[in-house]
Amino acid sequence: MQWVRKTPAKIVAEALGNSEGYKAAGEGTKTTCLWYTLGSMSKRVAIYARVSTGEQTPDNQLRELRAVAERMGWQIAAEYIDHGINGAKGRDRRPAYDQLYDAIVRREIDLVMAWSVDRLGRSLQQLVALLSDLHAKDVDLYLHQQGIDTTTPAGKAMFQMCGVFAEFERAMIQERVKAGLERARAQGKTLGRPRTPEVVERKIRAARRQGKGIKKIARELGIGVSTVQRVVHEPSP
């Protein structure tokens, strides 16, 4: 533990006399100096990671963030991980993100770490709301890829700009997907999941007329329950 004197020895000397004042200040007498400790407390850190599909893994994100926390001497209080969840979804659809938010509100952490701004969200509205709540609770934010530190005004501005670009990128992806679908339709291609063969649909209707249940029909024909439900509720040709 390192002690650092806050009150200059000169001020103490003026009060107690030069020789006695400097001597007292040098000895670190608490009656003559103000003190505080450096390094006695480390930041409580929450790591948030997210992957958009079940096939992806957050291990790379977690490894880098853990290494940064260790280098900085930060204490990892919790890790919140959302698997197979799109960043555009709201807090109510992201359980780990919701738990992170609760920890922020309860002031259980001092800093939030994430791999990139798009891990937190792809909506500018979401990102601005998060930054506002972090500021209100005096919780800092560390973004590894963007190198953002919200303890500075420049960091806050950069965070908002990254949110704008993340939303713009998502909009561009949506436009490219729509353009691709329109091109496929123009070429006469069939979009979506292939339709259930007519012979299977006839078997479903026949089994239903015999009074069989939907689950039993699906099991006998080796198809999904949702497929049977769709055929049953569709008007007969």
Secondary structure, 3 states (H helix, E strand, C coil): CEEEECCCHHHHHHHHCHHHHHHHHHHCCCCCCCEEEECCCCCEEEEEEECCCCCCCCHHHHHHHHHHHHHHCCEEEEEEEECCCCCCCCHHHCHHHHHHHHHHHCCCCCEEEECCHHHHCCCHHHHHHHHHHHHHCCCEEEECCCCEECCCHHHHHHHHHHHHHHHHHHHHHHHHHHHHHHHHHHCCCCCCCCCCCHHHHHHHHHHHHCCCCHHHHHHHHCCCHHHHHHHHHCCCC
